[in-house]
Amino acid sequence: MNRVALQTLGCKVNFTETSTIGSQFVERGFRIVEPDQPTDVFVLNTCSVTERADSECRQMIRRALRHSPHAYVVVIGCYAQLQPEELAGIEGVDLILGAKEKFNIFHYAKSFKKNGAPQSFISCIDEVEDFIPSYSGELDGRTRAFLKVQDGCDYTCSFCTIPLARGESRSIPVDILVAEARALVEKGYKEIVLTGVNVGDYGRKIGLTFFDLVKALDTVGGLERIRISSIEPNLLTRPMIDFILSSQKF
């Protein structure tokens, strides 16, 4: 059985997406191993927020190749979207995928055979339109899951590269996320943390609000606790605050 190791830098959204990509490998017969164990494929999901992104990438790739000199190395995430040329200069990297391509590793990697020169597939960030549902769970008893409910950001803050790395704000209908939450409860999770790049902006482009999602998730049976990872204060409303105060799940 082929082995894959996955490592994540950055936010909880990245962790949910790494978990989803890990599931794709498992569905295709791979066994997930720890990054410090011998592996056939190493996937690194990167961050662009910290100044140390480049050095952290190099360290993690170097460490992985020390354990598995012949591993096929895939780099995805925000840093891959923003600085693919820099990543291509890191020895040992085989495949670099941007925001639009990162969930299609098997399409681009094919045989997972090293060929000596890294390949990069990076679409313009304006082409990133899809929302891929993702979640990640804790390892300590499977009681908490992080559920991605929103992605991207329409703010143009001068200090932030997230819109350039993840694209415009986007989300999916409430009923799909409620179904995801119910599936998580069936898997044994008692607590769900709602996460996203700009969580409070959920639903704005599809005629919904974050409050609509909060009210719907509050009805999910078996779900004991709902948390919000973070939210912009200007996106809170008095009715939503009152509802959360009265809810037994928040």
Secondary structure, 3 states (H helix, E strand, C coil): CCEEEEEECCCHHHHHHHHHHHHHHHHCCCEEECCCCCCCEEEEEECCCCCCHHHHHHHHHHHHHHHCCCCEEEEEEHHHHHCHHHHHCCCCCCEEECCCCHHHHHHHHCCCCCCCCCEEECCCHHHCCCCCCCEEECCCCCCEEEEEEEECCCCCCCCCCHHHHHCCCEECCHHHHHHHHHHHHHCCCCEEEEEECCHHHCCHHHCCCHHHHHHHHCCCCCCCEEEECCCCHHHCCHHHHHHHHHCCCC
